[in-house]
Structures are given as C-alpha cells and as structure tokens.
Amino acid sequence: MAAEHEGLDLRLLGPVRAWRDGTEIPLGSARCTAVFSALALHADQVVSREQLVAAVWGDDPPASATGNVYTYVSALRRALEPGRDRWAAGRTLTSGAGGYRLHVPGPAVDVHRFEALRERSRRHRAAGDQRAELAELEAAMGLWRGEALTGVPGRYAEAQRLRLTELRLATAERRATLLVELGRHDEAISTLRMLVTAYPLQENLHAVLMSALHAAGRRAEACEVYDRLRDLLRDETGTEPGAALRAVHGRVLGRDRGGAGPAPAAVFVGRTAELRLLRDAVAAAAAGRGGSVWLKGAPGMGKSALLAAALRDAARPGCRIGWGVGDELARRMPLGVLRECVESAGAGDGEPLAADGPEPGIVDRTVATIRRAAAEGPLVLVIDDLELADDATLRVWTALHALTGELPLLLVGAGGPADGDRRLDELRSLHPGEVVLPGLTPADAAALVWRTAAGPPEPRILRRLLADAGGNPCYLRHLAAGAWREPGGPLPAELVAAVTAHLGPFAEETRQILRAVAFLGADSGRHVGCTVPEVAAVTGRPADEIQRVLAPARAAGVLGAGPRLVFRHRIVARVLHEGTPTALRLMLHRSFAEKVAAAGGAPELVVAQLLAGPVPPGPWAGRWLAGHVEQLWARAPKPTIAVLQRARAQYTVDHDTRVELTAWLARLLFLQGHGAVAEAGWVAARATDPALEAEMRWIVAGTHERRGDHAAAADVVRLVLAARRAPEPWLGRFRTLLTRLRTDLPGDPAAPITRTAGSADPISVIG
C-alpha cells in the first residue's frame, strides 16, 4: 500500500494544495478542501463522519451536512485516483466503520514534517548542539508558504490555523535567538524585521530584535524598535509594553538596576526578622565590625524590596553603600558586576578595577583595592541576583570574606536558590546560616493586598488572591492591581510578564514539562498537582528523564519538594494554562485525556481533562466513559455528573453510547435527589431494551413523586401498566407505586386511564 502513494505531496502550510508525481490534484470547493484538510491532518487515521461534519460546519450543521460529506468524499476520490473504475474500491481514500481514512504516510504531509523537524530540534537543544538545532529549525521554516490552511472554512481549520501559527512564531523566534547566540546578528536582524512587520504587536519578537541589534552594537536602532512598538501599542490597544520588553529596553540603555542603587520600593510589609538582621549588620559595620549576609529566595519573593527597605538609610551612620545586579549581559564581562558595585559606592575612584592579566593577579589586585577602600571607612557592598554574576566577580566576592573579620566591610548577596550551581560551592561553605525568605504569612499577604489594591477587595476575591500567590509578594502586587477584573477574565499582563520572566532562565524542555504539569493539575480553577507517571503518559518521555528535566524547577522553588508535582505558587500554573491560546489549550486537554486513559491512569484525571474548559468529548471519550462510569461515580460523583451532561449534549458521540451515558446520568441525578425527568424521558423514548425503558420511566415517576406532583407520577405508572412492555418485576414495582400514590390522587384513583384521540405520551415527548 505504501508504494501506491509514494508520489503524494500534501501541503497545508499555506494554500492547501496536493500533488502526485509532480502533477497538481484539483481539490474542488472550499468545503471540499476543508474535508481534505481534516483527513490530511489525520493522515492514515480513521476520521468519523461526525468529526468531518463538526470540522466543516461546527456545532450547528445543516440537515444536508452528512449528505454533503458523502459528495465531497466522492469528489476527492475521483481527484486522488482519476484512473480508478467507478465501481472499484478506493485505495488512497477508503471508508468503513462510519468514517474515512486517507492512506498517506505522515511525511507526505508538510504539517507532520514540520512537527517532526521541531521535535528533532528539541533533542539537539537538549544535547547542547546549537548548530544542529538551527539546521532543523531552518528546514522547518522552509516548509511554510503563507498562512496555514489559507482560506479553508470551518471551526476545525480555524483552530488548526491558530495552533500552527503559534508554532511557526515560536520556531521563528527560537531560530532568531540561535542566530544571535551564534554571532550571526545580521541574519537574525533581517529575519526579525520581516517578522515584526508581519506580526507588529508580538512583543517577544520585538524583544529578540532589540537584543540582536544591541548585540550588534546598534543601540540607537534597538531603541527605535522599542519606541515604535510603544507608540503602536498605545494607538491600537491603549496599553504599554510589558515588563519583559521594558527590561530588554533597560538593558539596551545600560540602566539595569545596578549603579544607581535599588529600585524604589513600592509597598513593603512583613519580614520583621529579616529587616532587623540586615539593619543590625549595617549598624555593626558602622561601628567597625564587618560581616556578610547571603539572602536567598525564589523569584518574586521580595529579596530586592527587602534590601531596599533595610538599607535605605545605611548612609546615615557614615557607611558608603554600593549596588550591583547580576544578569546575563553582565555575566559576559569579567568583574562587570563588581566594578558596577564598587564604583557606585565611590570606593574605586582613581583606581578602577582591572580584569586583565592572569587570574590570580586579578583577584589579588581587586581585593587589595577594596581593602584600601574599606580601611578608609565603613563599606557596604550589595550584589543582587548574585548567582548571575560573572565568574571573576564570584571569585573576588568569595576572597573578600577574609577581610570582613578585620575591616568594617559588609557583604550582602541576594539570589535565587541555585542549589545546583557548582560555581557557588565555596561561597556556600562561608554561609552556613544563609537567610532563606519564606512566603509572606497570610496576615502580611492580606496587608500587602489591601495596601496595593484600589480598595478593600471582597473576602471571596481576597481568598482567591492569597491562594493563587502562595505568599509571593511580586505575584500578590500584580494580582491586587487586577483585583477588580471580571472573574474568569484575562490575567493582568504585568503578572503574566513577571511569571514568564521568572520561568525564562529554564531550558525550553523544562518549560514544556512545567506546562504539562499545569494542564494535568488544573481542576476547576485550582491546581491540585499530578504525578511523574501521569506526566510521562502525556509527554511520552521516561519518568527518570522528567525528573531530570524538572530538577532545576524544584531547585528554584517553582515546584514543591514532595513526590507529587505541585506548583508552590498556584498563579504560575494559571499563567502556563490560561496563557496558552484557547484552541491549543482545548486540543492539549483532549489529547491529555486520551493519553491518560490509554495508559490506564486515574479515571478522575481523565474526567478533569475533559472538563477543563469547553472540551467536547469525542467518540473515544464516549466509549471510555461508558466503560468507567461506575468506577468514576464511586470516586468523584460531581465531576461524573458534569462530564455525563457534557457528553449527552455532543452529537459526535454515537447514538447507542449517548443513550447509555444519558441513562447513567439519569440514574446518578436521581440518586443525588436531583430532577431527572428530561434525561430519563429522553432515554425511555429511544430505548430498545424493555428493562431499560421501564427503569427510565420509573425514574420519571419517582421524580414527579418527590416533587409532590402525584398526578403526573400516576399518569406515568398507568401508561407503563397499559403498555405492558416492561418485564414482570418492573410491572410489580409500578403496581406498588400506584397503590402508594392513590391516597394523594383526586377523584377515583382506581379508574382506568383514558386518553383523548391524538394526545401525546407524556413521557415520550420529553427530550
């Protein structure tokens, strides 16, 4: 069969076109092309008629939709196999089991080739081979010929178009980043200028372009890029550039938080013990006693704000204070961070720090310079984000600790956990009592929200903010600023930028696995976490590899330390989940549900994925639910009812399965004491099994009785007894029910039922 179709070349990354052995195949009308696109995206897989109808017409297809699908498939068969006899079975496009299958190998479809190249690039990135990664990405980008599925109508095509566009942008951005890292600035700049023209509001692309221009020494042009985007955002959306882009702009201007000291603190609460420790250390330095403090905490935990609050008045007792900040740019400059720190204290005037010459000489000369400065009077040196400092700065900083016992020199370092960074091993040994910042207490967190928000938030909103932020001051401030947004609305852009920046230092594979954790742990707006085997099931990666990839996130405090994968700050999971484009988010949830089910995972996790947003259960989900509903009911009653209600509303579930699931829904609603007339009546009108029909009518009668509508209940009983289709055990139960109802019926309850000509069965009309 494979040899039959070796000459096929199907292209969806642009206008949809198909060739066989170099000859283009006419695909017909727009809707015919939509059917072809859905089949090609599921190459060599069966696609049901219901799926094709939904792909082309969405949730409201015309009555002629199924017939039109037959017509389109017939036209495609003639186009794909023009020499086939009219009555001969097709070989390229076949039908069976209520669906159709396009027999082409995945590599014949450009979308599948694109995704395969991206996957290979990811493996090269994990191996640290930048050039091989770049080659795969360039091959992937070379497959594009315009907007994916250009002009193809239908909800499915639109969702795929959005998904593929997001992947294209991510691929282009990563390719440009690699070009910059490999020193090919002109190529990167040329590519990025075209991209920002095509996508003028994409801040990430502008950030990479600004970085490329800055690396090429073209700072003025980088600033022009920022200014144009800022003006465009103001005109088009009424917003300002996000925090991540502003940070790039600050680096281009050379005004990172360093030389001018700490950023002004906005609102600061709590941290009483830490404040006292730092202020006592400054007082000791002013009195002639040196020392050192190493402050550690996860991103956003308020290290910089604490330093600003504690050291704001350090100059009053006669201390000179210098500030430096480590970052990726300064890391490339030997002694860059320390020079910034010393010069801002006015301690290196006339004797600048030099990074030239053999390494021991650099350390010795720099230590000697700072020794002379500290001998002149108390000196406080502060380096924020110490783990990002260059190697020369770290070596000198370590050597300076020997001076703190004899001179009024106070060294204050602050940074993230960075437990796996071997460069900091010697420095760690000098700080057995390092200060680790925990999350704010609930009382301090609430106080920060009250002082940051425009007004006191409602108790319900406050509880949600505190739970989402997990005591992280940075997240609390951003959440408080957006506390008046509509529930369920988009997260504040500044918050998304902050979380994205905190996750930025991780490798792409780590961020991808973190997103999978966020999706698997999502449960009705909360984050309940997941297990490593569950992540392995949806990603197809071994458990030990997942543990390795997530180790940096655990070390940085993004994930908790327990065996279950839970985000320490729930808002990070929300950003990863809600920040994913809607169409891609729905596809991932549907895919994760299917993969967890196939791996035999917890049924309630499968249901959580099906309920995470408007994810319509497909045919496989209907069959899976039918086989697991009793187990689900015992473990998670409310989600079981919710997913059955959603499945009942989906016409893509086949008729028999839909009847079975609706019957279960009626049973469970009745057991919970809820009304089940509509559900049970719908099944009773369609059931072919007399026992099932009797059970559903029993539920209808029982629901009426509970509501006190004894006449309606009696009508149902009399209809069942008159029809005599129910098995004898059921007839006995209905007779007993009628006897019980008699005392509450008006008139003569024993009178036979009478129905006027043309009157409808009061049950069969339901549903």
N, C-alpha and C positions, 0 to 999 in steps of 0.2 A: 504493500500500500504506500510505503514511504516514497518509493521510486516514482510512483504515479504523480507525485506533487512536488518533486524537487524543483521544478521551474517556477513555482509560485513566489511572488514577492508582493506582500501586502503592506501598504504604507498608511498609517493613521496619524503620524506626527506632522500634520499639515493637512491639505486637502486629501480626503480619503480616495485612494487610487489602488488598483491592483493590476499586476502584470503576470502573464505566463510566458516564459521563454522570450521575454523582451517585447511581447505584444500586449498592449493595454486591454483590459477587460472592462466593458461598459457596465456600470453598476446601477444605472437607472435613476429613479426619482430620489428625492431627499429622504423619504421614509424608507424606501428600499435600501438606501445606503445606511440608514440608521440600523436596520436589521442586520445588514452585513457587518457593520462595525461591532455590534454586540457579539456576534458569532466569532469575529476575528479576535476580539479581546479575550474570549474564552476558547482560544484555538484548541482543537482536539478534545473538547469537553462538551457534554450534552447541555444545551440551554433549553429550558422548557418554553412552551408556547406562552404561558403566563408571564414568564420573565421577559420575553420579547414584546409582549403587549405592554407591560409596565415600562419597558425601556423606551418605547416609541410614544406612548400616549399618557404615561403617568397613571395617577390614581383615578382618572375619570375617562376611561376609554369609551369610544362609541360602540354601539351594538355590533357594528360590522368589523370590529378590530380583529377578531380571530380569523375571519374570512380573508381580511386584507393580508394578514401574516402568511396564510397559505399562498396567496397570489404573489407576494414579494419573494417567498422562498422558491416558488416555481420559476420566477424570472431569474433569480440568482443561479439556480441550477442550470438553466439554459445558457447563461452567460459564462459560467465557470466551466461547463463541459458542452461546448457547442456541437460537438460531433456525436453526442450520446443519442441513441434511439429514444424516441418519446416514451416508450413503454419499458425501457431498460432501467434497472436500479441505478441510482446515482452512486458515485464513489467519492467525489470531493465533498458534497453536501448531502448528508443522509438524514433520515428521520426515523423515529422509533421511541417507544416509551414516553409519548407525549412531548417530545422535544426534538431538537435538531442539533447536528454536530458537523462542524466544519473541519474536515480531516486535513489539517496542515500542521507541520511541526512548529513549535514555538519560535524558533529562529527565523521562520519565514515572515513573521510579523514584526515590524520595526519597533513597536512598543515593548515587546518581550526582549528584543535585542538591547534596547536602551536600558531596561531594568537589569538585565544580566551584566552589562558593562558597569553600571553603577555598583552592583554587588561586588564585582571583581576589584573595582577601585577601592571599595571599603576594606577589602582584605589587604590590598597593598598598603593602605594607610595604616592599618593595624601593625603591619610588618615594618613600617617606617620607610618605605620605598616611595619617595615623593615623585620621582620621575616616572615610575611605572603607573602610579596613581594618576598622574597628569595625562599620560597616554590614553588610559581607559576613559577618562572624562572627556578628552577631546574627541575620541571616537564616538562617545555617546552624544555629544553636542552636534556632531556632524550628521546625525540622523534626522535632525529637525529641518522642516521645510516651511514653517509657518506655524500658525496656531493649531494645536492638536484638534482633530476632528472638525476642521473648518466647515461651518455651515450645517453640520449634522444636527437635526432637531431631536428633542426628547430630553426628559429628565435625566436619564442614564448618561447620555452623551455629555450633558452639561456637567454632571458630577465628575465624569472622567476627564473632561477638559480642565476643570479646576484642579483635580489631583495631579495631572500631568504637567500643568503649568507650574504648580508649586515645585514639583521635582525638577523641572527644567531650570527654574530660578535658583534652586539650591545647588544644582550641578554647576551652573554658570558661576555662581558666587564662589564655590569651592575651587573651581578651575582658576579663577582670577586670583584668589588668595594664594594658591600654589605658585602661580607665575610671579607674584610679589616675593614670596619666600625664596624662590629660586633666582631672584635678581633680574627677572625679565620684566622690568617695570613698564617699558613702552608697550609691549604686547598686552599686558594687563590693563593699562590705561586705555588703549584703543578699544579693547573688548568692553570694558566697563562703561565707556562713554556711549557706546551703542545701546547697552542695556539700560542705562538710566534714561536714555531718550525714549526707549520703548516702555519702560515702567517708571515714570517720573516721580511716583510717590513712594517707591520702595526704599526705605531708609537704610536697610542693610547694604544694598548695592552702593548707595552713596557713601557709606562708611568705608567700604573696601576701596572705592575710587579715591577718597580723600587720603587713605593710608598709603595707597600706591603712589599718588602724587607727592605726598610728604617724603616717602622713602626715596623718590627720585630727585629730591631737592627742589620740588616745585611747590613751595608752601603757599605762595600767593594764589596759584590756581586751585589748590585744595580749599582755601578759604572761600574762593568764588563759588565752588561747588556747594559748600555749606550755605552761603548767603542765598543762592538761587533756590535751593530746596526750602529754606526757611520762608522765603517770600511766597513760594508756591503753596506751601502748607497753610500759610496764613490766608491766602486768597481762596484756595479750594476747599479747605476743611475747617478753617478757623482755629487750628491748633499750632503748637510749636514743635520743633524737633524733639525727639525723645531723649532720655538720659544717656543712652548708649551713644547716640550720634553726637550729643554735646560733649561727651567725654573724648571722643576722637577729635573734635574741634579744639578742645582744650589742649590735647597733646600736640596738635599741629601748631598752635600758638605758643607752645612751650610754657603753658601756665597750669601744669598739673598742680596738685595740691601742695607741692613741695615748698620752695623757698620762702613763700610769704607766710608760712605757718599754717595752722589748721584752718579748715573751713569754719566759718562762724556756726556755732551750734544753734539749732532752731529751738526745739523744746527738749529739755533733758529732765528725766525723773529717775528716782531709784539709785541703785549702785552705791549705797551709802558706804559699805565696807571698802569697796574698790577706790572710791574717791578719797577716803581717809588714808588708805595705804599710799596712794600717789602723792597726796599733799604732805604726808609725813616724810616721804622720801625727798621731796623738794626742800622741806624745812631742814632736813639733815644736811643736804648739800650746802644750803646757805650757811649752816653752822660749821662747815668744814669737813663733813663726813660724806664720802662718796657712796655709791651703791648702784644696783642695777635691778630693773623690773622687766619681766617679759610677760606681756599681756596677750592672751590667746582667745580666739573665739571664732565661731562660724561667720561667714559673710553676712553683713547686715546686723550683727549682734550689738553694734554700737561702740566698737573699740575707738574709732576716731572721735566720736562725740564725747566719750568718757575722757580721752586725752585732752580734748579742748576744754572741757569743764574743769578738769583737775589742774591743768597747767596754765589756765588763762591768766592767773596773777603771779606766775612764777617769777617774773622780772622784778616784782616789788621788793622781795628780800635781797635783791642785788645779784640774782642769777642771770646769766646770759642763756638764752634758750635757742636751739636750732632745730629745724624740722626738715625731714626728708621723707619721700614716699617712694617705695619700690614699685616698678611697673615693668611691663615687657620692653618698653623702649629704653628705659634707663638701665635695664639689665644687660644691654649690649655694650654699655660704656663702662670700662673699668673705673672703679671709685666714683662713678657718676652720682649715686645716691648719697654717699658720704660727703662728697665735695659740696653738694647742694645743702646738706645738713649743716656742715661746719661753717660754710660761708654765710648762711642765713643767720647764724649766731654772731657774726662779726668776729669769729675766732681765727680765721685764716687769712686776714688782711695782710698783704705784703709777702705772704709765703703760701702761695696756692699749692694745693695737694697735687702731686705729680704721679701719674700711673705708668711712667716709662721706666724701663730697666728691668733687671732680674726681680723675680717675685719676692724673695726675702728682703731685698732693698726697699721695695715699695712699702711693705708692711712696716718695716723699721722706721723709714722716714716719716710715714704718715702718723705712726704712734708718737714719734718724737715731737711732731708739730702740735698734736693735740695735747701732749703732756705740757708743753710750754704754755698753751692757751689756758689749760685748767690751773696751772700754777699761778696764773695772774688773778684768778678769782673763780667763784663757783660757775660751773658749766653744765648745762643740761642738754643732752643730745637725744632727740627723739626720731626714730625711724618707724613709720607706719608701713604696713604690708612688707614686713622685714623679709619674709620668705621669697619675695620677688626681687630682692636686691641682687646686684651683681656679685660674682664670687669674690672679687677683691675687697668690696665693702664688707662682706661677711667675715673674711679672714681678719681684717683690721678690727672690726667690731668685737670679734672674739678676743683678739690680743689686748684690746683696751680694758678688758675686765681686770687685768692685773693692776691697772692704775687706780681703780675705784677704792682700793683699800688704803691708799696713801694720799690721794688728792680729792678735792671737792668736785668730783666728776660723777654725774648721774646719767646712766644709760637707760633709756626707756625704749624697748622694742615692742611692736604690736604686729600681730599677723594671724592668719588662719591656722588651723590645726597642723597641716603639712607634716603629719607624722611619718610619712614615707620618704621625706626628702633627706637623703644622706648628707647633704651639704650642711645641715643644721645639727648633726650629731654632737659635735664638740660644744656647740653653743648650748645645747640642751643639758649637757652634763654640768654646765655652770649655773643652771637654773632649776634645781630640784624642787623649788617652791613656786613654779610659774603660776600666774594668776589666770584662771580659765573663766571666761564670762559665761554664766548660765543665761537662760532666758529670763526676762523680767517676771517677777511674781504677778499673779493675777491682779492684785491691787495696784501695783505700779503700772502694769499694762493698761488697766482701765483708766488710770490717771493720765497716761500719755494720750489715749484716745480722746478723753474729754478736753484736754488742752490743745489738741490738734484739730479736731473736727470743728465745723462751723457752729455747732450747737450740740447739746447733750443728745447722743443717739438713743433710740428706743432700746429698752432692755434686750429685746429679741435680736436687734441688729448688733448690739454690743457683744452679746454672747457669741454670735457668728464671727465677728471680727477677732475676738480673743482666741477662739478655737482655730481659725484659719492661720493666724500669725504665729501661734505657739510661743509667744513671748519675745519674738524677734522685733526690736524697735523699728528697724527700717521698714519692715512689712506693715507694722502697726500704723506708722505715719501715713503710708500710701493708702492703706485701707480706710483710715479715718478720713482722709481727704476726699475719698469717694463714697463715704457712708450714705450719702443721700441719693445715690443712683438707684434706679429701679431694680428690685430683686430679680435676679436672673439676667440682668443686663451685662454688658461687657465689663471686664475688669479695667481699672484705671490704667491708662497707657504707661504712666510713670512706674507703676508697680510691675507691669509686665517687663518693662525695660530693666528694672532693678533685678528681678529674678533671672532674666536672660543673661545679664552681665555676671551674676553670681555663678551661673552654670557654664559660662563661656570658657573658663580655663580647662574644662574637662574635654577629653577626646570625643569626637563625634559618636563613636560606638557607645561610649558611656552615656551620652545624652539620649541616644536612641533607646537603650535599655531602660533608662530612667523614665522615658515616655511610656514604654510598655508597662512599667510598674504603676505609673499614674493611671493608665487606662484600666488595668486589671483591678486596681484598688478602688476605682471610682464606684460609689454606691450612694445614690440619691443625694449628691452634693457633698458627701463626706468622703474621707479617704480611709478605708479600713485595711489597706495593705494586701499583700499577696505573698506567695511562696516562690522560692527559686525554681522548683519543678514546674510551677504554673507559667513562669516567665519562659522557661526552656520550651514548654509546649507551644507557645505562640510565636517564639522567635526562631525555633529550630536550632538553637545553639546549646551545647552541652552545659550542664549545671556548673561544672568547675570553671568553665570559661566565663559564665555570667558572674560568678563570684569574683573572678579576677578583674573583669571589666568594671564592676561596681565598687571595688576596693577603694578607689580614690574618693568616691561619693560618700562612702562610710567614714573614711578618714577626715573628710571635710565637714562632717556633721550634717550632710544633706539627708542621709538615711539614718535611722536608729541603729543601735548596736545589736538588737535581738535577732533571732533566726528569721522572724517574719520581716519582709521588706515593707517598711512603713516610713513615709516622709516625716522627718522631725517637725517640719513646718508645713501644714496642710496646704497652704496657699501655693507652694511650689508645685504640688500635684495639680492644683486647679489651673495654674498657668500653663503647665505642659498639656493638660487635657483640653481646656477651653481655648487655648491659643492655637490649636490645630484647626485648620479650615474645616467647616462643617461637613462638607462632602467626604473629605478624607477621614474625619472623625467617625462618621457613620460606617464607612467601609471597614475601618480598623475594628470597631466594636463587633461588627458582623463576622469579620474574619476571626477575631479572637474567640468569639463564642463557638464558632465551628471547630476551631483547633483545640480548644479546651475540651469540647465534647468528644472529639475524635480521640483525644489522649486519655479519656476516662476520668477527667477532672471532676471536681465537686460540682454537682448539678446546680447548686445555688449560685456558683460563679458564672456558669453559662447563662443563667437567667439574668444575673446582674448586668452582663454584657448586652443581652437582648433588650433590657430596659433602660440602658444608658443613652438617653436621647431617643428621638423617633427612629429607632432601628426596626424596620418592618421584618418580622420573621419570615424567612423564605421557606420553600418546600422542605429542605432538610430540617429546619428548626421545628416545623410542624410534626414531622415524623419523630424527631428526638423527644419533643415534649410528650407525645403520646406514650412513649416508652418509659418516661421518667416521672410522670405527673404524681404518682402515688408517693414515690420517694421524696419528691420536692415538697409535697403537701405536708409531710411529716416534719420536714426540716425548716421550711420557710413559707408559711401559709400565705401571708400578704403578697410577697412577690409572685407566688404561684398564681394567685387570682389575677394579679395585674398582667402577667405575661399571657395568660389564657384569654383575657379580654382583648389584648392586642392581637393575638393570633386569630381570634374569631372575626376581627374586622378586616383581615387580609384575604383578598380573593386569590392571592398567589398560592395559598395553602390548598391542596387538592380537597375535593368535596368530602370524601369519606373521612379524611383526617380532621377536617374542620368540624364535621358533625361530632366526631369522637371527642375533640377538645372542648367543644361547646357543652357537650353533656357533662364533662368533668367540671366545667365552670359552673354549671347549674347546681351540681351536687355540692360543690365547695361553698358556693354562696348560700345555699340552703342550710348547710351545716353551721355556717357562721351566723345564721339568723338574718341574713340579708334577703331582699327580694330577688327572686329568680324566675319570675313569670315569663319575661321576654326570652331568656336563654332556654329554659326548659320547653316553652311553647314552640320555639324555632326548631329544636331537635325533634319534638314529637311530630311536627308536621312533615318531617323528612325521613324519619326513622323507618327502616325496613324490617327491623327486628321487633316483634311484638312486645318482648320483655322490656326493651329499651324505651319503646313508646309508652308503655304502662308506667315505667319508673318516672319518666319526664312529666306525664300527666299527674302522677302522684305529687310531684314537687310543686306543680302549678296549684293543685288543690290545697296542698299544705300551706303554701304561701298565702293564698286567699284566706285560709282559716286563721292564720296568725294575725292577719290584718283585721280580723273581725268581719270580713265580707263572707258570711256563711252561705249566702245565696249563690254567690259566684262559685264557691267551693263545691256546693251541691250540684250545680249545673255541670261541672267537670266530671263529678262522680257518675252522674246519671248518663252522660254521654259515653263514658267508658263501659258502664254496665250494659247500655243498649247496644253498643257496637260488638261486644263480646269477642274482641280480637285479643285481649290481654290473656296471658296464661292464668290458669285457675288460682294459683297462690295470690296473684295480684288482684284478681276479682274478689277474693275473700277479704283482702285488706280494704278494698274500696267499699264493700258492703258494710264492714265495721265502721268505716269513717262516716258513711251516710247515716248510720244509726246514731253516732255521736252528734252529728250535725242537726238531727231532727228537732231537738228541743229548742234550737235557736232559729228555726225557719218559720216564716209566716205561713198562714193557711194550712193546707194539708200536706205535710212533707212526704207522705207516702204516695201521693198522686203520681201517676206515670208522667214522664217528660213529654211535653208537647212542643213542637216547633212548627212555625208557620212556613209555608212554601217559600223557598228561596232564601231562608235565613241561613246565616253562615255558622259554621262550627266555631264556638267562642275560643277554642284553643288553636285551631289551625290557622286562624287569621293572624295570630301573634307572630311577630318576626317577619 
